[in-house]
Amino acid sequence: MDRHQNTCQHLLNTGREILAARGFSSVGLSTILQQAGVPKGSFYHYFKSKESFGQAVLEDYFRGYMENLAARFGDESLPALDRLISYWANWQHQYCGPEGLRDCLVVKLSAEVADLSEAMRLTIRDGTSQIISSIAQCIEAAIAEGSLPEQNARQLATNLYQLWLGASLLTKLHRDDQHMAHAMALTQELITG
């Protein structure tokens, strides 16, 4: 059972790395299998198609992302406002840190797969909705603590998430960190007033 789970997870991890860097359409199954060191027959034991594999990669990505958010936003040793700012600072660091630009699976695949795969589109839609809901809950906690004024938490969470997705895309296009810096400045302005 462990070997089965390890092989499947290894394929998902390898796929995530490759898809985040190169996209879905431009990568053939043979590239994924070669990098993972897994035979084709084993792949089809876990996934019925490249599309079902792509969907599984996205589901695994969002599962990990939500676990990270639960830990970050659930850390009640910090005020909710600090948890929010920490989330955005981490995003900025992950995207423009010392290791250079890192690709975001949502930014990389959203536009590409929206017209290619309904299953993958829905997985990204549902995953990003969960992220926005989690951000909104942290905003609600900050409002309850009195560190944010009363407002529509879901709308603010949606606006901020859209801002950061856009900044991530522009960062990829321009290959500099100015859009992330702008997103952080605007986020702080929107959150702290």
C-alpha positions in Angstrom: 0.0 0.0 0.0 2.8 2.4 0.9 4.6 1.7 -2.4 1.3 2.3 -4.3 0.7 5.6 -2.5 4.4 6.7 -2.9 4.4 6.0 -6.6 1.2 7.9 -7.1 2.4 10.8 -5.0 5.7 10.8 -6.8 3.9 11.1 -10.1 1.8 14.0 -8.7 4.8 15.8 -7.4 6.7 15.4 -10.6 3.7 16.5 -12.6 3.2 19.5 -10.5 6.8 20.6 -11.0 6.7 20.1 -14.7 3.2 21.6 -15.3 4.0 24.7 -13.2 7.1 25.3 -15.3 5.9 24.3 -18.8 2.1 24.2 -18.8 -0.2 21.4 -19.6 -0.5 21.3 -23.4 3.2 21.5 -24.1 4.2 18.6 -22.0 3.8 15.1 -23.3 3.1 12.1 -21.0 6.5 10.6 -22.0 8.2 13.7 -20.5 6.4 13.3 -17.2 7.1 9.5 -17.1 10.7 9.9 -18.0 11.3 12.6 -15.3 9.4 10.5 -12.7 11.1 7.3 -13.7 7.8 5.5 -13.8 6.7 3.1 -16.6 3.7 3.9 -18.7 1.8 0.9 -17.4 2.2 2.1 -13.9 0.9 5.6 -14.9 -2.3 4.0 -16.3 -2.7 2.1 -13.1 -3.3 5.4 -11.2 -4.8 7.7 -13.9 -7.0 6.9 -16.9 -5.7 9.8 -19.0 -3.4 12.8 -19.1 -6.4 14.9 -18.3 -7.3 12.9 -15.2 -3.7 13.2 -14.2 -3.8 16.9 -14.6 -6.9 17.1 -12.5 -5.3 15.0 -9.8 -2.2 17.2 -9.8 -4.5 20.2 -9.3 -6.5 18.5 -6.5 -3.2 17.6 -4.7 -1.9 21.1 -5.2 -5.1 22.7 -3.6 -5.1 20.1 -0.8 -1.6 21.1 0.2 -2.3 24.8 -0.3 -5.4 24.6 1.9 -3.4 22.7 4.6 -0.8 25.5 4.5 -3.5 28.1 4.8 -5.2 26.4 7.7 -1.9 26.3 9.6 -1.1 29.9 8.7 -4.5 31.4 9.4 -5.1 29.1 12.4 -2.1 30.3 14.3 -3.9 32.2 17.0 -0.6 33.3 18.6 -0.7 36.1 16.1 -3.4 38.6 15.5 -5.5 37.9 12.4 -4.3 41.0 10.7 -0.7 39.9 11.1 -1.7 36.4 9.7 -3.1 38.1 6.6 0.0 40.3 6.0 2.2 37.2 6.6 0.2 35.4 3.9 0.8 38.1 1.3 4.4 38.6 2.3 4.9 34.8 1.9 3.3 35.0 -1.6 5.6 37.8 -2.5 8.7 36.0 -1.2 7.7 32.7 -3.0 7.2 34.5 -6.3 10.1 36.9 -6.1 12.5 35.5 -3.5 16.2 34.9 -3.7 15.6 31.8 -5.8 14.2 33.9 -8.6 10.7 33.8 -10.1 8.7 30.7 -9.2 5.7 29.6 -11.1 2.3 29.3 -9.6 0.1 26.5 -10.8 -3.0 28.6 -10.8 -1.4 31.4 -12.8 0.2 28.9 -15.2 -2.8 26.7 -15.9 -6.0 28.8 -15.4 -6.3 30.3 -18.8 -4.7 27.4 -20.6 -7.0 24.6 -19.3 -10.2 26.6 -19.0 -11.0 25.8 -22.6 -9.3 22.4 -22.8 -10.7 20.5 -19.8 -13.9 21.1 -18.0 -12.8 18.9 -15.1 -9.6 20.8 -14.7 -11.4 24.2 -15.0 -13.8 23.2 -12.3 -11.0 21.9 -10.0 -9.2 25.3 -10.3 -12.4 27.2 -9.9 -13.3 25.3 -6.7 -9.8 25.4 -5.4 -9.5 29.2 -5.8 -13.0 29.6 -4.2 -11.7 27.7 -1.2 -8.7 29.9 -1.0 -10.9 33.1 -1.1 -13.2 31.6 1.6 -10.2 31.0 3.8 -8.9 34.5 3.3 -12.4 35.9 4.0 -12.5 33.9 7.3 -9.2 35.5 8.4 -10.5 38.9 7.4 -13.6 38.2 9.5 -11.4 37.3 12.4 -9.5 40.6 12.0 -12.8 42.5 12.0 -13.9 40.6 15.1 -10.6 41.5 16.8 -11.2 45.2 15.9 -8.0 45.5 13.7 -10.1 45.9 10.5 -13.2 48.0 10.1 -16.5 46.3 9.5 -16.8 45.4 5.8 -17.7 42.7 3.3 -15.0 40.2 4.1 -15.7 38.0 1.1 -15.5 40.9 -1.3 -12.3 42.1 0.2 -10.8 38.6 0.0 -11.9 38.3 -3.6 -10.4 41.7 -4.6 -7.1 40.9 -2.8 -6.8 37.4 -4.4 -7.5 38.9 -7.8 -4.9 41.6 -7.2 -2.3 39.0 -6.3 -3.1 36.7 -9.3 -2.8 39.7 -11.6 0.5 40.8 -10.0 1.8 37.2 -10.3 1.0 37.2 -14.0 2.6 40.6 -14.6 5.6 39.5 -12.6 6.0 36.6 -15.0 5.7 38.9 -18.0 8.0 41.6 -16.8 10.4 39.3 -14.9 10.9 41.8 -12.1 9.4 42.3 -8.7 7.8 45.7 -9.1 4.2 44.3 -9.5 4.6 42.2 -6.3 5.8 45.3 -4.5 2.8 47.3 -5.8 0.4 44.5 -4.8 1.9 44.5 -1.3 1.6 48.3 -1.0 -2.0 48.2 -2.2 -2.9 45.3 0.1 -1.5 47.1 3.1 -3.5 50.2 2.1 -6.7 48.2 1.6 -6.2 46.3 4.9 -4.9 48.8 7.2 -6.6 51.9 5.7 
